[in-house]
């Protein structure tokens, strides 16, 4: 069975799963967090890669352009940064859930 890129690390996989199961508003906030952190750490997407992804719509997150872009930043991050971003997302989502906030 072929593993998805985010299934190679349990923490990253959990973060992606939690994002998938939250509201569209919180998904957008998570996407902004991922993009910001990845860019701050020097990750840049290859020119045209988001366009090259082409919205084939094979993955659940491709329906949301911002989330698709965020996950491409995450995918291209090194393993340590992926885990760091995943931990931040998990903490954010736990806090949002316990406060019962709708962002």
N, C-alpha and C positions, 0 to 999 in steps of 0.2 A: 504494500500500500504506500503510495506516494504521500509524504508529509507536506503540509502547507508550510510556507516559510516561517510562520509564527508559531507553529507547533514544535519547533526544535527546542524551544525553551518554555518550560511550564509557566513561568511568570508572565512572559509575553503572551502566551496562549490564553492565560486567565484574563489579562487585561483586554485583549481583543474580544473575548467572549462577553465580558462585562459591558464593553462598549456596544456590542451587538444587541444586548438585551436591555438597553436603556432608551430613553426618549430621544427623538431627533434633536431637540434643543441641547441636551447634555452631550449627545454625539458631536454636535458642532463645537461645543466648548472643548471637548476632548481633542478634536481635530486641531483646533487652534493651539492647544497646549503642546501637542506632538510637533506640529510644524515649527512653533516658536523655539522649543527646546532643541530640536534637531538643527535648525538654522543657527542658533546661538553656539552650537558645538561644531559648526563648520560643515554640516551635511548640506550638499546641494544636489539637486536633481539634474541629471543629464538633460541638455537642451532637448525639448520636445518629448521627453519620456512620458509626461502626463498625456500628451496628445497621442503618443505611440501606444499607450495603454488602450486607447481607442474606444473605451466604453463598450467593450464586447458584452459587458453585463453578465459575466460568468460568475463573479464573486458577489456576495451579498452587499459588500460595501461599495461596489462600483456604481450603484444607483445614486450615490451622493458624491458629487465631484470633489468637495472639500475633504471628505473622509477618505476617499480614494487617494487623493494627493497626500494626506497625512500618513496613510499607511505605506505609501511609497517612500516617504521620508524615513519612516520607521524601518522599513525593509532594508533600505540602503545604509542605515546606521550600523556601526560596529556592534558586536555582541554586548559589550559593557554598556554602551549607550542605550541599546534596545531595552536592556533589563532596567536601567535607571529610569527611563521614560515609562516603562510598564509599571514600575513601583509607584511613581508619581501619579499615574492615572488610577491605579487601584486605590491609593490613599484618597485621591480626590473623590472617586465614586463612592467609597465607603462613607466619607464625610457628607456628601450630598444625600446619600440614602438615610443616614442617621438624622440629619436635619430635616429630612423630608422636603427638601427644596426642589423647586422646579426652576431651572436656570433659563 
